[in-house]
Amino acid sequence: MSARPPMPDIEGSGFQDMRMTFLTMRLSNTWRLVLDRAIRPEGMSMAMMRPLAYLMMMPDGVSQRDLAQAMNTDSSALVRVLDLLEREGLVERRPDPVDRRVKSLFLTVGGRRRCARLHEICAEVEGRLLRDVPAEMMGQTVQALSRILRQAEALAQEEEDARPGGAVSRGVPSGGAE
């Protein structure tokens, strides 16, 4: 296996004002790569794990549209992953009792077991990735990242609301069918 190329020197690049953007994107991509490799032996990928993780945190019966919005992803892309998860017996889709066009999502017993296993793997990976970060820095780091995330989400919502047609999320009109 060849060594990874060295990280570009952002300090000498003239792009110092983009340090946080560069580091965040690189960290996100690398973290996902490490997680993806760790869950592959379980027959999973990050694309499959994300909706499972969100479904564990959301109430039973959440709609596909609401799941897509929570994940900041396109509904049509999510449908393909949900098809796979349903074929694997991890997720069940049921018609909504009020609006039969809407599909409600439920984790199966197998899906919950798979989530528990993925949680173990991800916690172990997170521990390895953070082992050199002093404990006293972790609280501040989580606070700072949470604050940045809230600001980014608020900015994204403002931009979405300002688009022609108002608050339309990822091409799915509010209240529309899935």
C-alpha positions in Angstrom: 0.0 0.0 0.0 1.4 3.4 -0.9 1.7 6.2 1.7 -0.8 9.0 1.6 0.5 12.2 0.1 1.4 14.9 2.6 -1.3 17.3 3.6 -0.9 20.6 1.6 0.6 23.5 3.5 -2.4 25.8 3.9 -0.4 28.3 5.9 1.8 29.1 3.0 -0.8 28.9 0.3 -2.6 32.2 0.5 -5.7 30.5 1.7 -5.2 30.8 5.5 -8.7 32.3 5.7 -10.0 28.9 4.6 -8.2 26.9 7.2 -11.3 25.7 9.0 -13.0 24.8 5.8 -10.0 22.8 4.6 -9.4 21.0 7.9 -13.1 20.2 8.4 -13.5 18.8 4.9 -10.3 16.7 5.1 -11.3 15.4 8.6 -14.8 14.6 7.5 -13.5 12.6 4.5 -10.8 10.8 6.4 -13.1 10.0 9.3 -15.7 8.5 6.9 -13.0 6.5 5.2 -11.8 5.0 8.5 -15.4 4.3 9.6 -16.3 2.8 6.2 -13.3 0.4 6.4 -14.3 -0.6 9.9 -17.9 -1.5 9.0 -17.2 -3.2 5.7 -16.6 -6.6 7.4 -20.2 -6.3 8.8 -21.5 -6.0 5.2 -22.2 -2.3 5.7 -21.1 0.9 4.1 -21.4 4.5 5.3 -24.3 5.1 2.8 -26.2 2.2 4.6 -25.1 3.1 8.1 -26.2 6.8 8.1 -30.0 6.1 7.6 -29.9 3.3 10.2 -28.2 5.6 12.7 -30.7 8.4 12.1 -33.6 6.0 12.3 -32.3 4.9 15.7 -32.4 8.5 16.9 -35.8 9.4 15.4 -39.3 8.2 16.4 -40.6 5.0 14.9 -42.7 5.7 11.8 -40.8 8.7 10.5 -41.5 9.5 6.9 -38.9 9.0 4.1 -39.1 12.8 3.5 -38.4 13.7 7.1 -35.5 11.3 7.2 -34.0 12.8 4.1 -34.4 16.3 5.5 -32.8 15.2 8.8 -29.9 13.7 6.9 -29.5 16.7 4.6 -29.8 14.4 1.6 -31.9 14.1 -1.5 -35.0 11.9 -1.2 -34.4 10.1 -4.4 -30.9 9.1 -3.4 -32.2 7.9 0.0 -34.9 5.8 -1.6 -32.2 3.6 -3.3 -30.4 3.0 0.1 -33.7 2.3 1.8 -34.5 -0.2 -0.9 -31.3 -2.1 -0.1 -31.9 -1.9 3.7 -35.4 -3.2 3.2 -34.1 -6.1 1.1 -31.6 -6.9 3.8 -34.5 -7.0 6.4 -33.1 -4.0 8.4 -35.9 -1.5 7.6 -39.6 -1.9 7.0 -41.7 0.6 5.1 -45.4 0.9 5.9 -48.0 3.1 4.3 -49.0 6.0 6.6 -52.5 5.5 8.0 -53.5 9.1 7.2 -51.8 9.5 3.8 -51.2 6.3 1.9 -48.8 8.0 -0.5 -46.4 8.6 2.5 -44.1 5.7 3.6 -43.4 5.4 7.3 -40.1 3.8 8.3 -39.4 1.3 11.0 -36.3 -0.5 12.1 -36.7 -4.2 12.3 -35.3 -6.3 15.1 -32.5 -7.2 12.8 -32.0 -3.5 12.0 -31.8 -2.7 15.7 -29.2 -5.4 16.3 -27.2 -4.2 13.3 -27.3 -0.6 14.8 -26.1 -1.9 18.1 -23.1 -3.6 16.4 -22.3 -0.5 14.3 -22.5 1.6 17.5 -19.8 -0.6 19.1 -17.6 -0.4 16.0 -18.0 3.4 15.6 -17.4 4.0 19.3 -14.1 2.0 19.1 -13.1 3.9 16.0 -13.9 7.3 17.6 -11.8 6.3 20.6 -8.9 5.5 18.4 -9.2 8.7 16.5 -9.5 10.8 19.6 -7.0 9.0 21.9 -4.3 11.7 21.5 -6.7 14.6 22.3 -6.5 15.6 26.0 -9.8 15.1 27.9 -9.8 18.7 29.0 -9.9 19.8 25.3 -12.8 17.5 24.3 -15.6 19.5 26.0 -14.5 22.7 24.4 -14.0 21.0 21.0 -17.5 19.5 21.1 -19.0 22.8 22.2 -17.2 24.7 19.4 -18.2 22.1 16.7 -21.8 22.2 17.9 -21.9 25.9 17.7 -20.4 25.9 14.2 -22.9 23.2 13.1 -25.9 25.2 14.5 -24.6 28.3 12.6 -24.1 26.3 9.4 -27.6 24.8 9.6 -29.1 28.2 10.2 -27.3 29.7 7.2 -28.3 26.7 5.0 -32.0 27.2 6.1 -31.8 31.0 5.4 -30.4 30.3 2.0 -33.1 27.6 1.3 -35.9 30.0 2.5 -34.5 32.7 0.2 -34.6 30.6 -2.9 -37.4 31.2 -5.4 -40.5 29.3 -4.4 -39.8 29.7 -0.6 -39.0 26.9 1.8 -38.6 23.9 -0.6 -36.2 21.2 0.7 -34.1 19.4 -1.8 -36.6 19.6 -4.6 -39.5 18.2 -2.5 -42.3 20.8 -1.9 -43.5 21.0 1.7 -46.4 18.7 2.2 -45.7 16.8 -1.0 -45.8 13.1 -1.5 -42.7 11.1 -1.4 
